Amino acid sequence: MAKSVELVFDFVSPNAYLVWWPLRDLCARHGAELVVTPVFLAGMHRITGNAPPMIRDKDVRGKNEYAQLEMDRFIAKHGLTAYRLHPQFPFNSITLQRMLFAACEDGRGVDFAEGLLRPIWEEGIDITDPQALGQAIAAAGFDPQALFERAQAEEVKQGLAANTDAVVERGAFGIPTMWVPAGAGREAMFFGKERLDQVEEALAA
């Protein structure tokens, strides 16, 4: 059985950035393929009744402060010190996600995700500026105009929506959700960047 890790992904999630490079390194160590499944996180939240932690836990004394402490520890452990909370967070990621879906159709989803994560989460590019976004997409090796046009296609819009519905049906409720094949048509689900050790154990099993 070929080794792989499927990652549910939306650019708007800080955890999608934070988990990316540690997960890439983990996959490389085990000869596993990283498979990106683009979804619309806001749609997942609507379906599941979930919400971003800073909203969901805002009335729980100390919980968001502790979550920030854990994030700081994760950043330090993995050397992700270039991370900056995007100034437009939470931004509308729907067009980016549709572009990612189109790139995945071409077998280049990992390249597109990796090419845009640093501009978004380290450089804080203006998501609403077509020129800035286009330059970042071009620098990642893609034709921004072609991808933007494909993102307007009904089949791409419906494909992203179908992905979102499908991962929820499989049990996902947030990002990062990861699946590792477990044999006999089964899969093991892991949620949260703190579960990378468990993902590695599953790949090694």
Secondary structure in CASP SS format (residue, H / E / C, confidence):
PFRMAT SS
TARGET T0000
AUTHOR 0000-0000-0000
METHOD secondary structure of the structure
MODEL  1
M C 1.00
A C 1.00
K C 1.00
S E 1.00
V E 1.00
E E 1.00
L E 1.00
V E 1.00
F E 1.00
D C 1.00
F C 1.00
V C 1.00
S C 1.00
P H 1.00
N H 1.00
A H 1.00
Y H 1.00
L H 1.00
V H 1.00
W H 1.00
W H 1.00
P H 1.00
L H 1.00
R H 1.00
D H 1.00
L H 1.00
C H 1.00
A H 1.00
R H 1.00
H H 1.00
G C 1.00
A C 1.00
E E 1.00
L E 1.00
V E 1.00
V E 1.00
T E 1.00
P E 1.00
V C 1.00
F C 1.00
L H 1.00
A H 1.00
G H 1.00
M H 1.00
H H 1.00
R H 1.00
I H 1.00
T H 1.00
G C 1.00
N C 1.00
A C 1.00
P C 1.00
P H 1.00
M H 1.00
I H 1.00
R H 1.00
D C 1.00
K C 1.00
D C 1.00
V C 1.00
R C 1.00
G C 1.00
K H 1.00
N H 1.00
E H 1.00
Y H 1.00
A H 1.00
Q H 1.00
L H 1.00
E H 1.00
M H 1.00
D H 1.00
R H 1.00
F H 1.00
I H 1.00
A H 1.00
K H 1.00
H H 1.00
G C 1.00
L C 1.00
T C 1.00
A C 1.00
Y C 1.00
R C 1.00
L C 1.00
H C 1.00
P C 1.00
Q C 1.00
F C 1.00
P C 1.00
F C 1.00
N C 1.00
S C 1.00
I H 1.00
T H 1.00
L H 1.00
Q H 1.00
R H 1.00
M H 1.00
L H 1.00
F H 1.00
A H 1.00
A H 1.00
C H 1.00
E H 1.00
D C 1.00
G C 1.00
R C 1.00
G H 1.00
V H 1.00
D H 1.00
F H 1.00
A H 1.00
E H 1.00
G H 1.00
L H 1.00
L H 1.00
R H 1.00
P H 1.00
I H 1.00
W H 1.00
E C 1.00
E C 1.00
G C 1.00
I C 1.00
D C 1.00
I C 1.00
T C 1.00
D C 1.00
P H 1.00
Q H 1.00
A H 1.00
L H 1.00
G H 1.00
Q H 1.00
A H 1.00
I H 1.00
A H 1.00
A H 1.00
A C 1.00
G C 1.00
F C 1.00
D C 1.00
P H 1.00
Q H 1.00
A H 1.00
L H 1.00
F H 1.00
E H 1.00
R H 1.00
A H 1.00
Q C 1.00
A C 1.00
E H 1.00
E H 1.00
V H 1.00
K H 1.00
Q H 1.00
G H 1.00
L H 1.00
A H 1.00
A H 1.00
N H 1.00
T H 1.00
D H 1.00
A H 1.00
V H 1.00
V H 1.00
E H 1.00
R C 1.00
G C 1.00
A C 1.00
F C 1.00
G C 1.00
I C 1.00
P C 1.00
T E 1.00
M E 1.00
W E 1.00
V E 1.00
P E 1.00
A E 1.00
G E 1.00
A C 1.00
G C 1.00
R E 1.00
E E 1.00
A E 1.00
M E 1.00
F E 1.00
F E 1.00
G C 1.00
K H 1.00
E H 1.00
R H 1.00
L H 1.00
D H 1.00
Q H 1.00
V H 1.00
E H 1.00
E H 1.00
A H 1.00
L H 1.00
A H 1.00
A C 1.00
END
